[in-house]
Amino acid sequence: MPRTQGQQAAASDDAERCLQESQKMKVKEITRPRMKIDELELEIVSKGKIREFTNWEKTSTVCDFTVKDGSGEITMTLWGEDIEKFEVGDKILLTNGFATEFAGVTKIGRGKYGNVEKIEEE
């Protein structure tokens, strides 16, 4: 039996949603520094000590968070105002982020052009 236009539109929306879900990265896929992270959904497990630093331009703050998804945990570094936006237990979405390596440990961050935001549970 042929589908109506409404059924076709719903099927198309479902297919797009599945495709979007399948394109989201998982922590276990972050295997090396300088990897681009298109989209990563995470939960904050712990928030480290906020540290202050001064460079040639300004004084700011930095903090390491432990974050996880269903595939594993990783450290995410946030800077400045981003630190105060998030607490343990928050679900977040990192988009256009990247992986780095510091002292032999792979970490993730939002970088200059990325974004991290709190998401609501479905």
C-alpha positions in Angstrom: 0.0 0.0 0.0 1.5 3.4 -1.0 2.4 5.9 1.7 0.7 9.2 2.1 2.7 12.4 2.0 2.4 12.6 5.8 3.8 9.1 6.2 6.6 9.8 3.8 7.5 13.0 5.7 7.5 11.2 9.1 9.6 8.3 7.6 12.1 10.9 6.3 12.2 12.7 9.7 12.9 9.4 11.4 15.6 8.5 9.0 17.3 11.9 9.4 17.1 11.5 13.3 18.7 8.0 13.0 21.5 9.4 10.8 22.1 12.3 13.2 22.3 9.9 16.1 24.7 7.6 14.3 27.0 10.6 13.4 27.5 11.6 17.1 31.0 10.6 18.3 31.7 8.4 21.3 34.5 8.9 23.8 36.1 5.6 22.8 36.5 7.0 19.2 38.8 9.8 20.5 42.1 8.1 19.9 44.7 10.8 19.2 45.4 14.5 19.7 44.3 17.0 17.1 41.1 15.0 16.3 38.2 17.2 15.4 35.0 16.5 17.4 31.9 17.3 15.4 29.4 16.4 18.1 29.7 14.6 21.5 27.1 14.1 24.2 28.5 13.8 27.6 27.7 13.7 31.3 29.9 15.5 33.8 31.3 13.1 36.4 33.6 15.4 38.4 34.8 18.9 38.4 38.5 19.6 39.3 40.0 22.5 41.1 39.8 25.8 39.4 43.2 27.2 38.6 44.2 30.7 37.8 46.9 31.5 35.3 48.4 34.6 33.7 49.8 34.8 30.2 51.1 37.7 28.2 47.6 39.0 27.6 45.5 38.4 30.7 44.7 36.5 33.8 42.1 33.8 33.5 41.0 30.4 35.0 41.1 26.8 33.8 39.5 23.7 35.1 39.5 20.0 34.2 36.2 18.1 34.2 35.9 14.3 34.0 33.1 13.5 31.5 31.6 10.3 30.2 29.3 8.7 27.7 28.3 5.1 27.3 31.7 4.2 25.8 34.1 5.6 28.4 35.5 8.7 30.3 37.8 11.5 29.2 39.1 14.8 30.7 37.6 17.9 29.2 39.3 21.3 29.9 37.2 24.4 30.1 38.4 28.0 30.4 37.2 31.2 31.9 33.4 31.8 32.0 32.6 28.3 30.7 33.8 26.8 34.0 30.9 28.3 36.1 28.2 27.2 33.6 28.5 23.5 34.5 28.3 21.2 37.5 28.6 17.5 38.2 25.6 15.6 36.8 25.0 18.0 33.9 24.4 16.6 30.5 26.3 18.6 27.9 26.8 18.7 24.1 30.3 19.6 22.8 30.2 20.7 19.1 33.1 21.6 16.9 35.6 20.7 19.6 39.0 19.0 19.4 41.3 16.6 21.2 44.7 17.6 22.6 47.4 15.9 24.5 49.0 17.3 27.6 51.6 15.5 29.7 50.8 12.3 27.8 47.1 12.4 28.5 44.5 13.0 25.7 41.9 15.6 26.6 39.1 17.4 24.9 38.0 21.0 24.7 35.8 23.4 22.8 38.6 25.6 21.5 38.2 29.0 20.0 35.4 28.0 17.5 33.6 25.3 19.4 30.7 25.3 21.7 29.7 23.5 24.8 26.1 23.7 26.2 23.9 22.1 28.8 21.2 19.9 27.3 18.0 18.7 28.7 17.3 15.1 29.4 14.7 13.5 27.1 
